[in-house]
């Protein structure tokens, strides 16, 4: 049986920061939807061209495109014990689509690993990251507030969705250091094996 983990949490929770350590320890393929999109765009694939046009227009990439890319990863990546999904699903509709994709393979989501932080910590971390990485698009107060609002409106309902089927597990990622938070995340992963 392949393992399918969902790495969950608000923007700035540290999903990208801890994904590498989790993937390495459990031989999982880290699947970041942002990276998948960038790779498709860089490759100039039909999916990539379609996605680029939408992104350039400031529109969200439709679910079908993202789901297609994820399915393609499931089909093509070999030599791993499973997958760590980061940035997907973000909505109930995407969660239902993922359940269908996996059911068609006789598989299911193994567990949701959630890193929770407060809105104040989200603001602090996004602003800091924007400064460090020179991501001006992330720096404005309006952008940060919008990302937090979108997360609460669209993504937070997934907590109930996955709690209802017993797959939801969370830690608080508001420790003072990356190491403290990483230890918590890896302890949680160990308890799910």
Secondary structure, DSSP 8 states (H G I E B T S, - for coil): --EEEEEE-STTSSHHHHHHHHHHHHTEEEEEHHHHHHHHHHHT-HHHHHHHHHHHTT----HHHHHHHHHHHHHH--S-SEEEEES---SHHHHHHHHHHHHTTT----EEEEEE--HHHHHHHHHHHHHHHT-HHHHSHHHHHHHHHHIIIIITHHHHHHHHTT-EEEEE---SSHHHHHHHHHHHHHHH-
